[in-house]
Amino acid sequence: MTSHSEEASPQTPRRPPLVIAAADGVRAADWREAVRAAASVLVGAGAAGEGYPDACVRVVEENGPYIVLTKGLALVHARPEEGGLAVGVGAARLAAPVEFGHPDNDPVDLLLAFCTPEPDAHVGVLSALARALSGGLADRLRAATGEDDLARVLKEAVPDA
């Protein structure tokens, strides 16, 4: 697991550190297990509370598989008040893909998990993730050679968000 934090300079206000974490070869029988596993990466890194994985599952149960953003990739998240302790981004690469019920983008083999302690703290991170995804981040994550490499690729994608 890798984490990254920024030092504040006299001119810039101190931001809380961005937590980056990853898990590789995650085994999940279905989308619920996959979502819990991805969110648990953030729990293990200290960025989210124990209830966050279940809150992320509820998001999909209540709103459908809209979190499946593109072929094979889902962005796991819940509201800040449901357990975000820090701004965190995690990657979970599954051992075998799972179906979410998305009409175009199933099956999912890669999940990015995201959390934030307050509603506005995440705008820069999500913006950096969106740019990185449009620039091939999913392919770079799929090509990573293990957990440390997954974390490194993710850290490069959102270094100063």
Secondary structure, DSSP 8 states (H G I E B T S, - for coil): --EE-----TTS-----EEEEEEEEE--SSHHHHHHHHHHHHHHTTSB-TTHHHHHHHHHHHH-GGGEEETTEEEE---GGGTB-SEEEEEEEEEEEE----TTT-SEEEEEEEE-SSTTTTHHHHHHHHHHHHTTHHHHHHH--SHHHHHHHHHHHSS--
